[in-house]
Every structure is written in structure tokens, then in C-alpha cells.
Amino acid sequence: MRRGHIILALSLVALVAGVRAQVPKPPPDVHVKVENVHVDKKPEKTPPHSTSLAEYQSHLQALIPLVQQCAAARNFGSCDPALVGDDESVDAPGVATREVRYNWLRNLFVKAQQPDEKSDAKANAGSAADANKKAGRSGASGDSDDDDEPETGVQQSPAEAIKQIVAIRKKTTSELLTDAVARLNADLAQAQHLEAVAANNHQREHETLKQVLSQGIYSDIGPEPEKNRALEKIGEWLNNIFDGLNKVTAGAQWLGRAVMIGFFVIVGALLIWAMIQSERRLRLRVVPDGFDLVAGAPSARGWELWWKDAEAAAAEGEWREAIHYLYWASISRMESMRLWPADKARTPREYLKLLKNDDPRRGGLLNLTRNFERIWYGGREADESTYANATKVARELIDKGSAAGGKR
């Protein structure tokens, strides 16, 4: 009985020893030596600075060759964590603001200042060998027909052994630097995709806005006229003046009132004077009988002579010249009626402004002036029908002048 207990106890010990032998031991802890590594004190955590999507892409493009240089040199000059730069808060159009931090890359640069640890390489190689060995044992055990072989421990499948090795495997610094380059390239590709999407959205929004503004209800929309902007500046200037006067006259109310009243009186007087001068220039008025004609003015030559020149030019087919003479015949006739002072330098548009809007001759003179400017100054071709239309309008102007007061 005692002999059976002893055999059972020995069997249990052997079983436990077999289990321990089959379970792979994890690699020993690896301690990175930091001797002669230039590591500054840990910087204070600062908030990421705001940056645009284009600036973020430029930063990534600068980091990729920097990591590659660090992987090649593996010294402090090439792997200085300060070269990584500050963290960023990227503002991408149409996407929520994204904070990008580079602590992982700074820590990797500090570690990259030392060569890869030999213990890591040995542990990785040993783990792979153990996995292959266990996979072979398991396969041999499954194919054996010898049922008399005693079991010394718990057997593992090849898949379980590989999973266990992968779980405990630790990447070397060189592999981490390679992964860092891949990660930066992936981030750069994502940023470029966001930029392309944003540009496409902007183009579609521009086209949509253009279609909306092309509708008829927006046809009158345009830049603010210069007149309105000038009036707005004048209003601001006046407000500043009044504010200054209120501060100066805060202790003497009568002085402020006197200044304001004087200011309004001066402004009113200037406005009245300007209106009078404008009325004198634009209103329809009769020139005094003693008015002397100015040499070179249209009225210095009788309107009949202008008319004859028009008929002679029309007979020769010179339609532009004929319309030119018809226009000045009409001006000479109205000027001879003392409707405005004679002036040899007045333009066709200035003659038109001398007639009031309610004058019955204004419509005809406007029509004749437009045709004359288009043909004479604009270089448009004229024909017999154009001349006939101008003749009709000029005749109406001359007849109205004759009915109003006769010849000079």
C-alpha cells in the first residue's frame, strides 16, 4: 500500500516537471542602458498650436526623412527629440479639429540613440526556434502509432505555440523606426485625401452659389456705389466731431449749443449756395438781348447753312457727315433762340443737360444726340435710313424752336 502511494507521488512530480518543461519561458527583462545619451529633462507639457492642413502636411513631409536619417545614423545629432517639433491642432475644412501629438516619436528618438539590444535579438530568435520545435513535436506526436510511449507533459498545437511566441515578442528599435516611417506616410496620405475632398466640396459650393446668384432676383446686387461709401464716411466724420464737442462742452451747455447752431447755419448756407449755382447752370433760361455771339460757337453760323451742308453731304452719300451737320444745325437753331449762353467748347452731353426734363424738346435732342455720338464718335456705319430718321428729328426740333420764338 505504501509502495503504491510512493509511485503515485513520483508520478505527480514527473507530471509537474513535464508541464514546466513544455511552457516556454518569457525572455528576460531588457534594460536599456542610457549611458552617454544626451537626454534633456522632460519638457513641460504644452498645448498644441493651431495649424492648417497644408502646414500639417509640410510637417509630416519633413518628419519622414528625419526618421530615416535617425535610423541610419543612430546618434544624438540625428535622433534629437527636439527635431520632432511641437504638437499640432489641425484645422481641416469640413472636419472636426484634430490634435496630433508626437510624444511617441520623441521617445523613439531617445531610444534610437543606442544600438539595438542583443537580448531582444536572442529572445526573438529563441522564441522562433521554440515555436518551430514545439510545432514539430506536436506533429510527430499526432502521427505516432506507439501507444506505449509514456507522456511526460501537456502537448500544445503549433498555432497555440506561435500565438504565445508572438504575444511575448518585442520589436527592435530599428523595426520601430521602420514602422514610424510607415505611420507618417499613412498620416500624410490621409491628410492629402482630406485636402482633395475639401477642394472638391469648395468647387461644388462655388458652382451652387454661382447658379443661385445667376437668378433674376439677384441681378441688381453689386458692389456698393462710391457715393454711398463717401456719404457714410462723411456721416462718421460728423459723428466724431459732435462727440468731441460734447466732451469739450460738457461743463458749458450754452457753448455746445452755440457751436452746433453755428455749424448747421454754415452747412445750410453752403448747401443753398451750391443749389443756386447748380440751378444757374442747368435750368432753361433766356439769354439777354444784349448777348454777343461767341466766335466759333455753333450759333455763330446760321442753322440754315448747317442744313445745306447736310443736304450736300447726303447727295454724295456721305451719311456720317450729313448727320453731323444735322446735329449742329439743331444746336445752332436752339442756341440762336437764346436758350443758353453760346460756348464753343461745350460737349453734346452738356447741351442736353441745359434742357429741363419736362421740356418738350428734350426727347428729340436726346435721340439725335445718341445717334450722333454713336456714328460720329463711336465709328458706327450710317446709311440713308439713318440719315432720314435724323432729318425727321432735327426738323421737329427746328420747327418747335420756330414756333416758340421765330428766327434770330
C-alpha positions in Angstrom: 0.0 0.0 0.0 2.8 2.4 0.9 4.6 1.4 -2.2 1.6 2.5 -4.3 1.5 5.8 -2.6 5.1 6.4 -3.3 4.6 5.6 -7.0 1.6 7.9 -7.2 3.6 10.8 -5.6 6.5 10.3 -8.0 4.1 10.3 -11.0 2.7 13.7 -9.9 6.1 15.2 -9.6 7.1 14.0 -13.0 3.9 15.4 -14.5 4.5 18.8 -13.0 8.1 18.8 -14.2 6.9 18.0 -17.7 4.4 20.8 -17.7 7.0 23.3 -16.7 9.4 22.0 -19.4 6.7 22.4 -22.1 5.7 26.0 -21.2 8.2 28.5 -22.9 9.9 30.9 -20.6 9.5 34.6 -21.4 12.6 36.4 -22.4 14.4 38.1 -19.6 13.7 41.8 -18.9 15.7 44.1 -21.1 17.2 47.1 -19.5 18.2 49.9 -21.9 21.5 51.5 -21.0 21.3 55.2 -21.2 25.0 55.9 -20.6 26.3 58.8 -22.8 22.8 59.5 -24.1 22.1 63.2 -24.3 18.6 63.4 -22.9 17.3 66.8 -21.7 15.0 67.0 -18.8 11.4 66.1 -19.6 9.8 69.2 -21.1 6.7 70.6 -19.7 3.5 69.6 -21.5 2.3 72.5 -23.7 -0.9 72.7 -25.6 -0.7 72.0 -29.3 -0.5 75.1 -31.5 -3.2 75.6 -34.2 -2.1 74.9 -37.7 -3.7 74.5 -41.1 -4.0 71.3 -43.1 -1.3 72.4 -45.6 1.1 73.2 -42.7 0.4 69.8 -41.2 1.3 68.1 -44.4 4.5 70.0 -44.6 5.4 68.9 -41.1 4.8 65.3 -42.0 6.9 65.6 -45.1 9.7 67.0 -43.1 9.5 64.2 -40.4 9.7 61.3 -42.8 13.3 61.9 -44.0 14.2 62.9 -40.4 13.2 59.5 -39.1 15.0 57.8 -42.0 18.2 59.8 -41.1 17.9 58.8 -37.4 17.5 55.1 -38.4 20.7 55.4 -40.5 22.9 57.3 -38.0 21.6 56.3 -34.6 23.3 59.2 -32.7 22.2 62.2 -30.8 22.7 64.7 -33.6 20.3 62.8 -35.9 17.9 61.5 -33.2 17.5 64.7 -31.1 13.9 64.7 -29.9 13.8 68.5 -30.3 13.9 68.0 -34.1 10.4 66.4 -34.0 8.7 69.8 -33.3 5.6 70.8 -31.4 2.3 69.1 -31.2 -0.4 70.4 -33.5 -4.1 71.1 -33.6 -5.1 70.6 -37.2 -8.0 72.6 -38.6 -9.2 70.8 -41.7 -12.2 72.2 -43.6 -15.4 70.1 -43.1 -13.7 68.0 -40.4 -13.5 68.5 -36.6 -10.3 69.8 -35.2 -7.8 67.0 -34.6 -5.0 67.1 -32.1 -1.8 65.4 -33.2 0.9 64.7 -30.6 4.4 63.4 -31.2 5.5 62.1 -27.8 5.7 58.5 -29.3 8.2 59.8 -31.8 10.3 61.8 -29.3 10.5 58.7 -27.0 11.6 56.6 -30.0 14.3 59.1 -30.9 15.6 58.9 -27.3 15.8 55.1 -27.6 17.3 55.2 -31.1 20.4 56.9 -29.7 21.6 53.5 -28.6 22.0 50.4 -30.8 19.5 47.6 -30.8 19.8 45.4 -27.7 21.3 42.0 -28.2 19.0 40.4 -25.7 16.0 41.3 -27.9 17.5 39.6 -31.0 18.4 36.5 -29.0 15.0 36.3 -27.4 13.3 36.7 -30.8 15.4 34.0 -32.4 14.9 31.7 -29.4 11.2 32.2 -29.4 11.0 31.3 -33.1 13.2 28.2 -32.6 11.0 27.1 -29.7 7.9 27.6 -31.8 9.3 25.5 -34.6 10.5 22.8 -32.2 7.1 22.6 -30.5 5.3 22.5 -33.7 7.4 19.6 -34.9 6.9 17.7 -31.6 3.2 18.1 -31.8 3.0 16.9 -35.3 5.2 13.9 -34.5 3.1 13.0 -31.5 -0.1 13.1 -33.6 1.3 10.8 -36.3 2.9 8.2 -33.9 1.3 4.8 -33.6 3.3 3.9 -30.5 0.8 3.9 -27.7 3.3 2.5 -25.2 5.4 5.8 -25.1 4.7 7.4 -21.7 3.6 11.1 -21.6 5.9 13.5 -19.9 3.8 16.7 -20.1 1.0 18.6 -21.7 1.3 18.9 -25.5 0.5 22.2 -27.4 -0.7 22.6 -31.0 1.5 24.6 -33.4 -1.0 27.5 -33.6 -1.0 27.9 -29.9 2.7 27.9 -29.6 3.1 30.6 -32.3 0.5 32.8 -30.7 2.3 32.6 -27.4 5.6 33.5 -29.0 4.1 36.4 -30.9 2.5 37.7 -27.7 5.8 37.9 -25.9 8.0 39.0 -28.9 9.4 42.5 -28.6 10.3 44.6 -31.7 13.7 46.1 -32.0 14.4 49.8 -32.3 15.2 49.5 -36.0 11.9 47.8 -36.6 10.1 50.6 -34.6 11.8 53.3 -36.7 10.6 51.5 -39.9 7.1 51.4 -38.5 7.3 55.1 -37.7 8.1 55.9 -41.3 5.1 53.8 -42.4 2.9 55.5 -39.9 3.9 59.0 -41.0 3.4 58.1 -44.7 -0.1 56.8 -43.8 -0.9 60.1 -41.9 0.3 62.1 -44.9 -1.9 60.2 -47.3 -4.9 60.7 -45.1 -4.2 64.5 -44.9 -3.9 64.7 -48.7 -7.2 62.9 -49.1 -8.9 65.3 -46.7 -7.4 68.2 -48.7 -8.7 66.8 -52.0 -12.2 66.2 -50.5 -12.3 69.8 -49.2 -11.2 71.2 -52.6 -14.0 69.2 -54.3 -16.6 70.4 -51.8 -15.4 74.0 -52.2 -15.7 73.8 -56.0 -19.3 72.3 -55.7 -20.2 75.1 -53.3 -18.8 77.7 -55.6 -20.8 76.3 -58.6 -24.0 76.1 -56.5 -23.6 79.7 -55.3 -22.9 80.8 -58.9 -26.2 79.2 -60.0 -28.1 80.8 -57.2 -26.7 84.3 -57.9 -27.4 83.9 -61.6 -31.2 84.0 -60.9 -33.1 87.2 -61.8 -33.8 88.2 -58.2 -30.1 88.8 -57.7 -29.4 90.7 -60.9 -29.4 94.1 -59.1 -26.9 93.0 -56.5 -23.4 94.5 -57.0 -20.7 96.5 -55.1 -21.8 99.4 -53.0 -21.6 102.6 -55.0 -18.8 105.1 -54.3 -21.4 107.7 -53.5 -22.9 105.7 -50.6 -19.4 105.0 -49.2 -18.5 108.6 -49.4 -21.7 109.6 -47.6 -21.0 107.0 -44.9 -17.5 108.4 -44.3 -19.0 111.9 -44.1 -21.5 110.7 -41.5 -18.8 109.1 -39.4 -16.7 112.3 -39.6 -19.7 114.4 -38.4 -20.4 111.9 -35.5 -16.8 112.2 -34.4 -17.0 116.0 -34.5 -20.2 116.0 -32.4 -18.7 113.5 -29.9 -15.7 115.7 -29.5 -17.9 118.8 -29.0 -19.9 117.0 -26.3 -16.8 116.2 -24.4 -15.4 119.7 -24.7 -18.7 121.4 -23.8 -19.7 119.0 -21.0 -19.4 121.8 -18.4 -20.9 124.6 -20.5 -24.1 123.6 -22.3 -24.7 127.0 -23.9 -21.3 126.8 -25.6 -22.1 123.4 -27.1 -25.5 124.7 -28.4 -23.9 127.8 -29.9 -21.3 125.7 -31.7 -23.9 123.3 -33.1 -26.2 126.1 -34.2 -23.3 127.8 -35.9 -22.3 124.6 -37.6 -25.8 124.0 -39.0 -26.0 127.6 -40.2 -22.8 127.3 -42.1 -23.7 124.0 -43.7 -27.1 125.3 -44.7 -25.6 128.4 -46.3 -23.2 126.2 -48.3 -26.0 124.0 -49.5 -28.1 126.9 -50.6 -25.2 128.4 -52.5 -24.5 125.1 -54.2 -28.1 124.7 -55.2 -28.2 128.2 -56.6 -25.1 127.6 -58.7 -26.4 124.3 -59.9 -29.8 125.9 -60.9 -28.0 128.6 -62.8 -26.1 126.0 -64.8 -28.9 123.5 -65.5 -32.1 125.5 -65.7 -33.6 126.6 -69.0 -33.2 130.4 -69.2 -33.3 133.0 -71.9 -30.1 134.9 -72.7 -30.4 138.7 -72.5 -30.9 140.6 -75.8 -27.6 142.2 -75.5 -25.8 138.9 -75.6 -23.0 138.7 -78.1 -22.4 135.5 -80.0 -19.1 133.8 -79.4 -16.8 133.2 -82.4 -16.6 129.5 -83.2 -19.9 128.7 -81.4 -22.5 126.7 -83.3 -24.8 129.7 -83.3 -22.1 131.9 -85.0 -23.1 130.2 -88.2 -26.8 130.1 -89.2 -28.6 126.9 -88.9 -29.7 127.1 -92.5 -26.1 126.9 -93.6 -25.6 123.8 -91.4 -28.7 122.3 -93.0 -27.5 123.0 -96.6 -24.2 121.3 -95.8 -26.1 118.3 -94.5 -28.1 118.0 -97.8 -25.0 118.4 -99.9 -23.2 115.6 -98.0 -26.3 113.3 -98.3 -26.4 113.9 -102.0 -22.8 112.5 -102.2 -23.6 109.5 -100.0 -21.6 110.9 -97.0 -24.1 109.9 -94.4 -21.9 110.3 -91.4 -21.0 113.9 -92.4 -24.7 114.6 -93.2 -25.8 113.5 -89.7 -23.0 115.6 -88.2 -24.3 118.7 -90.0 -27.9 118.0 -89.0 -27.0 117.8 -85.3 -25.2 121.2 -85.3 -28.0 122.8 -87.3 -30.4 121.8 -84.5 -27.9 123.1 -81.8 -27.4 126.4 -83.8 -31.1 126.9 -84.0 -31.8 126.4 -80.3 -28.8 128.5 -79.3 -30.0 131.3 -81.6 -33.2 131.3 -79.6 -31.1 132.3 -76.5 -31.9 129.1 -74.7 -28.3 129.0 -73.3 -25.2 131.1 -73.5 -23.0 130.5 -76.6 -19.9 128.4 -75.9 -17.6 126.9 -78.5 -16.2 124.3 -76.1 -19.5 122.7 -74.9 -20.0 119.0 -75.5 -23.2 117.3 -76.8 -24.0 115.9 -73.4 -23.6 119.4 -71.8 -26.1 120.8 -74.3 -28.5 118.1 -73.3 -28.2 118.9 -69.6 -29.2 122.5 -70.4 -32.7 121.4 -71.1 -35.1 120.6 -68.2 -36.6 117.1 -68.0 -40.1 118.4 -68.8 -39.0 120.4 -71.9 -40.8 119.1 -75.0 -37.6 119.4 -77.0 -35.5 117.2 -74.6 -36.7 113.8 -76.0 -35.9 114.8 -79.6 -32.5 116.2 -78.7 -31.7 113.1 -76.7 -32.5 110.9 -79.6 -30.4 113.0 -82.0 -27.5 113.2 -79.6 -27.3 109.4 -79.1 -27.3 108.7 -82.9 -24.8 111.5 -83.5 -22.4 110.1 -80.8 -22.7 106.5 -81.9 -22.0 107.4 -85.6 -19.5 110.2 -85.2 -17.6 109.2 -82.1 -18.4 105.5 -81.9 -17.5 104.8 -85.5 -20.8 103.1 -86.4 -21.8 102.9 -90.1 -24.6 105.1 -91.3 -26.9 104.7 -94.2 -29.8 106.5 -95.9 -32.4 105.3 -93.4 -30.3 106.5 -90.5 -30.0 109.9 -92.2 -33.7 110.1 -92.9 -34.5 109.4 -89.2 -32.0 112.1 -88.1 -33.5 114.5 -90.6 -37.0 114.0 -89.2 -35.9 114.6 -85.6 -33.8 117.7 -86.5 -36.8 119.1 -88.4 -39.0 118.7 -85.4 -36.5 120.5 -83.1 -36.2 123.4 -85.6 -39.9 123.7 -86.1 -40.5 123.8 -82.3 -37.9 126.4 -82.0 -39.5 128.5 -84.7 -43.0 128.1 -83.1 -41.5 129.2 -79.7 -39.9 132.4 -80.8 -39.1 132.8 -84.5 -35.7 133.4 -86.1 -32.9 135.4 -84.6 
